[in-house]
Amino acid sequence: MLRKKRILVVEDEESLLKLETILLTVRGFEVIGVFTGKMAIDKIGVEEFDLVLLDIMLPDIDGFEVCRQIRKDPRTTAIPIIMLTGKKSQFDHDRGVLCGANAYLVKPFKSAIIIDEINRQLALSGAGA
């Protein structure tokens, strides 16, 4: 049997983390959720993930810095990162791309768009189903 694709969801808002976890779990993904940037960096350093869904506004290290840290580590540099954020400005979008995000999606989001983007990024990375 094929291994489920593992997604690390980094979201400090508990209700959104639950919503995203349910959305992805019913689509057949294995989801690990964390609330802070530090938790994300610690988790990705010791476990394997196929993709990261990353909020920008976190209580400790912001998502831009988390993204940079993931890109710096040779073991995690190729993992697709989708930023999912309330920050809508072109400036923030450009910062997301500059720090290494593969995609930048804005909240509130449509679940179909998130799923399509996740599947697209997994296919591009060679981790597709």
Helices and strands as residue ranges (DSSP letters): E 6-10, H 14-25, E 30-34, H 37-46, E 51-54, H 63-72, E 81-85, H 90-98, E 103-106, H 111-125
